[in-house]
Amino acid sequence: MDEPLLQMKNLSVRFFTYQGVVRALENVDLTIRRGEIMGLVGETGCGKSVLARSILRLIADPPGKIMGGEVFFKGEDILKVSRKRLREIRGNDISMIFQEPMSSLNPVFTVGNQMLEVVILHQKVNSLQAKDICIQMLQQVKMPDPEQILSKYPHELSGGMRQRVMIAMELSCRPDLLIADEPTTALDVTVQGQVLTILDDLVRRLGVSVLFISHDLGVIAQLCDRVSVMYAGKIVERAPVWDLFAAPKHPYTHGLLQAIPSVDEERDPLMVIAGTVPGLIQPPGGCRFHPRCYRRFEPCDHVVPHFREVEKNHFVACHLYGDE
Amino acid sequence: MWTEFRKEHAWQIKEFFFTLKLLGRNPSAVAGFVIIFIMVWMALFAAFLSPYDPIHISLQERLRSPSSAHLFGTDELGRDILSRIMYGARISLRIGVLVILIAGGCGSIIGAISGYLGQRIDNLIMRVMDVILSFPPLVLAMALAAALGPSLNNAILAVAFVMIPKFARMVRGEALAVKEKQFIAAARASGAKSLWIILHHILPNCFSSVIILATLILGETILIAASLSFIGLGTQPPTPEWGAMVSVGRKFLMDQWWYATFPGLFILMTVIGFNIFGDALRDILDPRIRR
């Protein structure tokens, strides 16, 4: 593979609160290649959304602050570019879809109004051409009767339709990278499948890379090429999707996979990972997972494990896999 | 040119007429509109409608009670109160509407900027607003009007300035709530500038509260302007103005009730008219009720 589209190196983000400093991201590395869908899984509160937002520098400052690291996008460090250039990158090169389709459209304007706004903001077209682009994009996300949709207000659409509108809107400017922050979490299962199929189909066709964030491993399995597993502000494992599901290396990933209920098996009690996600103000020393780990041993509570390649393309940060 | 414009904005034009249709169907909007219309009509055609010259003094006729000759009676200089009310509508409506437009416009923008940008700018703006609010509005308006020089336009500016913090504070509060919504983050993620977000996302979402506040403040505005006129800083006598008539008429209230009552009733009607019209307008412009 040639140069990756997005390369995040040693990114650290902290939130300065009255209770103390929240270490939301610690030295995170992430690469996204052209045309691939990278999944990012983890429990609630492990820093997935912070990671997504920090790519576009959308962290509210204060209290958040990007402490260090680099995010190279097409060879350009996003964290260092000017505000003007940043605005060009946002929406033009990188777009983002959010979790809540209910509130990601402005309630006082029609769908058409908002889509046109985005198209006109980024492309040199007049409003008639922009309308054509919008209709075309709505057709691509399989919206019935796009012309009608444009004149509707967000509250007249269902959650699934709104999320499809968002997808159409964000892809209308042909970004190179789409960040999808749990786009289907708020939808029910059937609609979720439908939206995912549309998203999958469309990004593959347009050749858009995607950073797909979810806590739902089923969704990740269906959609992604590679997966990164996140725990307490760190990436603990990264592998191609089938390697990860077939042979998870990190005890945490293993636990996650065990915790998925399945219909066809006998009703064994579900395996759960004991304990809860640690607070990030004073995260556990050593490997951050060690208090909950069923395979912890001597070095786990004081030595931070390195992130290393244990099989081809399969990276893991765990002491179980040798120490050089 | 025109056909092109019509084609390009077909949707907006359609929506505008739809709004008019909804207004026509809403009884309180119609009622409010009728009251406002009567007031405006009265102001525009005062010269044709008024039975007497509003500044004609006739001392034989002073302080007459309402009769067929003087429907609303006469004042202490024998001027016909009905005629003065008709001419006064010009001034009072102008004060009310202009003050609301200036204060509402500036106040909303200041509030939205303050709420959206937050941090130091917010602190700075809000402390300035607090200082303005800490003065009794009448005293501050008086001082400003005196500094600017006595004239109607200066009085309008002075009253508008005093009213700005009311709008700014309310819009700031709304902006704080709106800016946490996801569509703001989405707009930022698609590369919108702060100014664009304030104008296109924050302000439209605060619009309904601004309308309500504006209709509520309208009455207060007319009265403050009247007080300015009373001490000689606003409208100059003998120009008739409702608020000034109420102020002067107050002295005669025990014996000549009609002097202050009729102009007061007109202020009341105007405020009610704008209030119910504004209320209906807010409902109609709210997308959730609209469809």
Interface residues (C-beta under 8 A of the other chain):
Chain A: R53 L56 L58 P62 R87 E88 I89 R90 G91 N92 S95 M96 F98 Q99 E100 S103 S104 L105 N106 P107 V108 F109 T110 G112 E117 V118 L121 H122 N126 S127 L128 S151 K152 Y153 P154 H155 E156 M166 M169 E170 C173 I179
Chain B: K7 E8 W11 Q119 K181 Q182 F183 A185 A186 A187 R188 A189 S190 G191 A192 K193 W196 H200 H201 P204 N205 F207 D286 P287 R288 R290 R291
